[in-house]
Amino acid sequence: MGRLTKAVGHLSEDEIIERIRVAKTAWISQKWLVILHATVDPKPAKEIALRVGVGRGTVHKLISNYNQFGPDVVESVGRGGRRNAHLTREEEAEFIAPFVDMAQKGQIVVGAQIGKILEKQVGRPLHHSIIYRLLDRNGWRKVVQWPFHVDSKKEAQEEFKKNSQGR
């Protein structure tokens, strides 16, 4: 049997149960369940993880943070977000604005051209996927003519060519 995973008594069992009941998301209530198990019935992290349905590392990290920083860490904001963005959302919209005007006038706007201008603005080379994700975030999509009709039947076309009255 491994080392027991214990939570410091920052909150009573009833307070933890109340926090589970009023949790805004399933993930937060799952975190509180981990804390409850570690408070009421300390077991190795592997067993708590199996009972609650999370990873063993998640149990270790959550209990460590809870013991060190208190109950506020359970409901804190996660790690998500745009940490590596080259431009903010507002700067992206401002950057795209001239190309929107060009497209509305009927001019063809090519992603490679936008990419070169963006590289100059940022000051370093960028992968083409960065440019296309930027365009996607701002509501752009690739519009290309279809080379054929999607509902066309090749056999029917060939039969029509053979049986149609002449040219």
C-alpha positions in Angstrom: 0.0 0.0 0.0 1.3 3.5 -1.0 1.5 6.6 1.1 -1.7 8.0 2.3 -3.0 11.2 0.5 -4.3 13.5 3.2 -5.9 16.9 2.9 -5.4 19.6 5.5 -8.6 20.5 7.3 -9.2 23.9 5.8 -12.9 23.1 5.5 -15.2 20.6 7.3 -16.8 17.7 5.6 -20.2 19.5 5.4 -18.6 22.6 3.9 -16.9 20.4 1.2 -20.2 18.6 0.4 -21.9 22.0 0.1 -19.2 23.2 -2.3 -19.8 20.0 -4.4 -23.5 20.7 -4.5 -23.1 24.3 -5.7 -20.2 23.7 -8.1 -20.6 25.5 -11.4 -19.0 22.8 -13.5 -18.6 19.0 -13.3 -14.8 19.4 -13.3 -14.9 21.6 -10.2 -17.2 19.2 -8.4 -14.8 16.4 -9.3 -12.0 18.3 -7.7 -14.0 18.8 -4.6 -14.7 15.0 -4.5 -11.0 14.4 -4.5 -10.6 16.8 -1.6 -13.5 15.1 0.2 -12.0 11.6 -0.2 -8.6 12.9 1.0 -10.2 14.6 4.0 -12.7 11.9 5.2 -11.0 8.7 4.2 -7.3 9.2 3.3 -6.1 6.6 0.9 -3.2 6.4 -1.6 -3.6 8.8 -4.5 -4.0 5.8 -6.9 -7.2 4.7 -5.1 -8.7 8.2 -4.8 -8.0 8.7 -8.5 -9.8 5.4 -9.4 -12.8 6.3 -7.2 -13.2 9.8 -8.6 -12.2 9.2 -12.2 -9.1 11.4 -12.5 -5.4 10.7 -12.9 -3.1 10.0 -10.1 -1.0 13.0 -10.9 -4.1 15.2 -10.8 -4.8 14.0 -7.2 -1.2 14.6 -6.1 -1.2 18.1 -7.6 -4.6 19.1 -6.4 -4.0 17.9 -2.8 -0.6 19.6 -2.7 -2.0 22.9 -3.9 -5.0 22.6 -1.6 -2.8 21.9 1.4 -0.4 24.7 0.6 -2.8 27.5 -0.7 -6.2 26.6 0.7 -9.7 26.1 -0.8 -9.4 28.9 -3.3 -7.2 26.8 -5.6 -9.9 24.3 -6.3 -12.2 26.9 -8.1 -9.4 28.9 -9.7 -9.2 29.5 -13.4 -7.4 26.8 -15.4 -4.4 27.1 -17.7 -6.3 27.8 -20.9 -5.8 31.0 -22.9 -3.8 32.5 -25.7 -0.3 32.7 -24.2 1.6 32.6 -27.5 -0.4 35.0 -29.6 1.4 37.3 -31.9 -1.4 39.8 -31.9 -4.3 40.5 -29.6 -7.8 39.9 -30.9 -8.3 43.7 -31.4 -4.9 43.9 -33.3 -6.0 41.0 -35.5 -9.3 42.6 -36.4 -7.4 45.9 -37.2 -4.8 44.0 -39.3 -7.6 42.2 -41.3 -9.7 45.3 -41.9 -7.9 46.5 -45.2 -8.2 43.0 -46.6 -11.9 43.0 -45.8 -12.3 46.2 -47.8 -10.3 44.7 -50.7 -12.5 41.6 -50.7 -15.7 43.6 -50.6 -14.5 45.5 -53.7 -14.2 42.2 -55.5 -10.5 41.9 -55.4 -8.9 38.5 -54.8 -7.2 38.3 -51.4 -4.6 35.5 -51.1 -3.5 34.1 -47.8 0.2 34.0 -48.8 0.1 37.8 -49.4 -1.5 38.4 -46.0 1.2 36.2 -44.5 4.0 38.2 -45.9 2.5 41.4 -44.6 1.9 39.8 -41.2 5.5 38.6 -41.1 6.8 42.1 -41.7 4.5 43.4 -38.9 5.5 40.8 -36.4 9.2 40.9 -37.4 9.9 37.2 -37.9 8.9 34.4 -40.3 5.6 32.6 -39.5 4.3 29.2 -40.4 1.4 29.3 -43.0 -0.9 27.7 -40.5 -0.7 30.7 -38.2 -2.1 33.0 -41.0 -4.9 30.6 -41.9 -5.9 30.2 -38.2 -5.9 34.0 -37.9 -8.2 34.2 -40.9 -10.5 31.5 -39.5 -10.7 33.2 -36.1 -11.9 36.4 -37.9 -14.6 34.6 -39.9 -12.8 34.1 -43.2 -13.1 31.0 -45.2 -11.6 29.7 -48.5 -14.0 30.3 -51.4 -13.1 28.4 -54.5 -15.3 27.4 -57.5 -16.2 23.7 -57.8 -14.8 22.1 -60.9 -18.0 20.1 -61.2 -21.5 20.0 -59.8 -21.7 17.9 -56.6 -24.9 16.1 -57.8 -23.7 15.4 -61.3 -23.7 11.9 -62.7 -21.0 11.1 -65.2 -23.0 8.3 -67.0 -26.0 10.6 -67.5 -23.7 13.3 -69.0 -22.1 10.8 -71.4 -25.5 9.4 -72.5 -26.8 13.0 -73.1 -23.7 13.7 -75.3 -24.4 10.6 -77.4 -28.1 11.0 -77.8 -28.5 14.8 -78.0 -29.4 16.2 -81.4 -26.5 17.6 -83.1 -24.3 20.5 -83.2 
